[in-house]
Amino acid sequence: MRDRGRTRRLMGLGARTGGALLKTRLGGQADWRSLGEALFEGLSELKGPAMKLAQIMSQWDDLLPPDLAEELARLQRQAEPMPWPRIREALVMQYGDIEQHFQAIEERPFASASMGQVHKAVTHAGETVVLKVQYPGLADVLERDLKQVRRIMSLGRWFKVPQARLDALFEELAAGLRDELDYRAEADAMARYRERYQQDARLVIPEPLFDLSGQHVLAMRFVDGTPLRELESADDNTRQKVASALADWITEELFTYGELHADPHAGNFAADDQGRLVIYDFGAVIPVPEARLKAMMQLLDATLAHDPMAMDEALMQMGGRQGQGAPLSLYRESAECVAPLFSLGEQDFSDVRVHRRLRELTPKVWAAMDRLQPPADTLLLSRALNGHYWNLVRLRARLDMHSRTAPLLEWVRTA
């Protein structure tokens, strides 16, 4: 995290990304595979906010060129771990004499990501625990990295996204990243969720260990499980149990408690040997105001009614539309893509026809960016919902979305 060339390298990656976007905007063909490989190699080593942004981008893989999406997805799975001596520095800062607290710590992490990595440890009482360790010096480089991220995001002006909206999106992203650095807050969120869902037999939330946790290290009891991304080969019963638990949990979070676990990275979820959904990471928990929920459900209601004018009105209320002339034909095609998932009875999330149609719409969405724009205060919410959609796809979920959403749509109609 102390590399003097960090800023220069980030600027170079940003310039290369900008060049690819500009070439596409002018009608050329960018080498997305080459760009994706460069981003993977550079960001995997640099880590921090820029890598986090790339991981967020990868979760909108239905809107990205396939070659770029594939390379960015590698950042979710194969991020290079930070060498043990640097991680030990962070542990010494937290505990002083590490040997006084633990009889052993595994030097090789079993998970690594953009902001930290996870190591198993054994206490002197013989209990196996997990230590989530923030990369040393991350807080010091955060603001400098964010300056480069802001420059990269300014490329959105080429797609006619207003500067004020880009600024709002940046501030939402920056606030979320700053919050993720506070491991004490994450421990509090984990404890809150653990108490809230203690009666739900389908969910498992590890217990945070406050005596061993601090600003930059989060300790929790070890809960074993098969990562969600590895469940694609699990038996159908297990996948459907996990998918149903995930969908029910997200719905209850939003519509009962007004908040949302906003990091759908597949590595944050697992299934234990009883087929229960294990939720590991609580670094990104966001409030979701009721007004925002109503606006989203109004948009869904209009979409399922195949009513492009009502869709436009809902988007206007959400702040997702600008300029003159609603892209009504795009709305109609979007409704035709989305509506089948909400038909009567169980629907198969692994139906590739849905994904194919969504991907085919991507060029039309980009072409309409002079009239569409990302709504303010929805970046993390959209990221979470989109990411969980793809988690359900990975699980090959079969869910009756019509029955699940009917009471929610009735709620918004009578509100």
Secondary structure, DSSP 4 states (H G I P E B T S, - for coil): ---TTHHHHHHHHHHHHHHHHHHHHTT----HHHHHHHHHHHHHHH-HHHHHHHHHHHTTTTTS-HHHHHHHHHHHH-PPPPPHHHHHHHHHHHHSSGGGTEEEE-SS-SEE-SSEEEEEEEETTS-EEEEEEEPTTHHHHHHHHHHHHHHHHGGGGGGT--HHHHHHHHHHHHHHHHHHT-HHHHHHHHHHHHHHTTT-TTEE-PPB-GGG--SSEEEEE----EEGGGGGGS-HHHHHHHHHHHHHHHHHIIIIISEEE----GGGEEE-TTSPEEE---S-EEE--HHHHHHHHHHHHHHHTT-HHHHHHHHHHHT-B-SSS--HHHHHHHHHHHGGGGSSS-EETT-HHHHHHHHHHHHHHHHTTTTB-PPTT-HHHHHHHHHHHHHHHHTT-EE-HHHHHHHHHHHHHH-
